[in-house]
Amino acid sequence: MSYTISTMKADEPSLESVDDYISQYPQSVQQRLNSLRSLIKSLFPEVIENISYRMPAYRTKPGKRPFVYIGVARKHIGIYALHGSLSPKLQKELEPHITGKGTLQFVNDQPLPLALIKKLLLEKRTELGL
């Protein structure tokens, strides 16, 4: 699977919406992004969704820092800005996907572990007091 990674150039229009972001990728990647998007929106019904740092960002209130971003790279989908602490059990489950502080990567040639991502988002919701 080969496609171009979106990078911002001076003469390139900015992405206006998450739909714009998702539509620039192949169908298989779109399906993965839409699965993540649906999961986030189901767990955070009042979520504010926009584009920040040229990727989908999700925040609980206007002007608040996003609690999670999702983005596409050549061989994976990343979940970013996962600041805060995780329970030791969840930390262990996520270990194969942790690539840096607050960063998870899920390779494109394997199914997204949506049940595991849901556990992560539920912990994040508790942490945020929602």
C-alpha positions in Angstrom: 0.0 0.0 0.0 1.5 3.3 -1.1 0.2 6.8 -0.8 1.4 10.3 -0.1 1.6 11.6 3.4 0.0 15.0 3.8 2.5 17.8 4.5 1.7 21.5 4.6 3.2 23.6 1.8 3.0 27.3 1.5 0.8 27.1 -1.6 -1.4 24.3 -0.4 -4.9 25.1 1.1 -5.3 24.1 4.7 -7.7 21.3 5.6 -11.0 22.6 6.7 -12.5 19.6 8.4 -11.9 16.1 9.6 -13.9 14.9 6.5 -11.3 16.6 4.3 -8.5 15.0 6.2 -10.0 11.5 5.9 -10.9 11.8 2.3 -7.3 12.3 1.1 -6.4 8.7 2.0 -7.2 5.4 0.3 -10.4 3.7 1.2 -8.8 1.1 3.6 -7.2 3.9 5.6 -10.4 5.9 5.5 -12.2 3.0 7.1 -9.7 2.8 9.9 -9.9 6.5 10.6 -13.7 6.5 10.5 -13.7 3.6 13.0 -11.5 5.6 15.4 -13.6 8.7 14.8 -16.8 6.9 15.6 -15.4 5.3 18.7 -14.2 8.7 20.0 -17.6 10.3 19.3 -19.5 7.5 20.9 -17.6 7.8 24.1 -17.5 11.6 24.1 -20.8 12.7 22.7 -20.2 16.4 23.2 -16.7 16.3 21.7 -15.4 19.2 19.6 -13.7 17.9 16.5 -11.5 20.0 14.4 -8.1 20.1 12.6 -5.0 21.0 14.6 -1.5 20.4 13.5 -3.0 19.2 10.3 -4.7 16.2 11.9 -8.0 15.5 13.6 -8.1 16.8 17.1 -10.7 16.2 19.8 -11.3 18.5 22.8 -14.0 18.7 25.5 -14.5 22.4 25.4 -13.7 25.3 23.1 -10.2 26.7 23.8 -9.2 23.6 25.8 -6.2 21.5 24.7 -7.2 18.5 22.7 -7.2 15.3 24.7 -6.4 13.1 21.7 -5.3 13.5 18.0 -5.4 10.9 15.3 -3.1 10.9 12.3 -1.9 8.8 9.4 1.7 8.0 8.5 2.9 5.8 5.7 2.6 2.4 7.6 0.5 3.2 10.6 -2.3 5.3 12.2 -1.1 7.1 15.3 -3.0 8.3 18.4 -1.2 11.3 20.0 -1.3 13.6 23.0 -2.2 10.9 25.4 -0.8 12.8 28.4 -1.6 11.6 31.9 -1.1 8.3 33.6 -2.4 5.0 32.6 -3.3 2.1 34.9 -0.5 -0.4 35.0 -2.7 -3.1 33.5 -3.6 -0.9 30.5 0.0 0.3 30.2 1.0 -3.4 29.8 -1.7 -4.1 27.2 -0.7 -1.0 25.2 3.0 -1.7 25.4 3.4 -3.2 21.9 1.9 0.0 20.4 3.7 2.7 22.5 6.4 4.4 20.5 7.0 7.6 22.5 5.6 9.6 25.4 1.9 9.9 24.7 2.1 8.2 21.3 0.6 5.0 20.1 1.0 3.4 16.6 -1.2 0.8 15.0 0.3 -0.7 11.8 -2.0 -0.7 8.8 -1.5 -4.4 7.9 -3.2 -5.4 11.2 -6.7 -4.9 12.4 -7.2 -1.9 14.8 -7.6 -3.2 18.3 -10.8 -1.1 18.9 -11.6 -2.8 22.2 -8.2 -1.9 23.6 -8.5 1.7 22.2 -11.9 1.9 23.9 -10.3 1.0 27.2 -7.8 3.7 26.7 -10.4 6.3 25.9 -12.6 5.2 28.9 -9.6 5.8 31.2 -9.0 9.2 29.5 -12.7 10.1 30.0 -12.4 9.2 33.7 -9.2 11.3 34.0 -11.0 14.2 32.4 -13.8 13.9 34.9 -16.5 13.2 32.3 
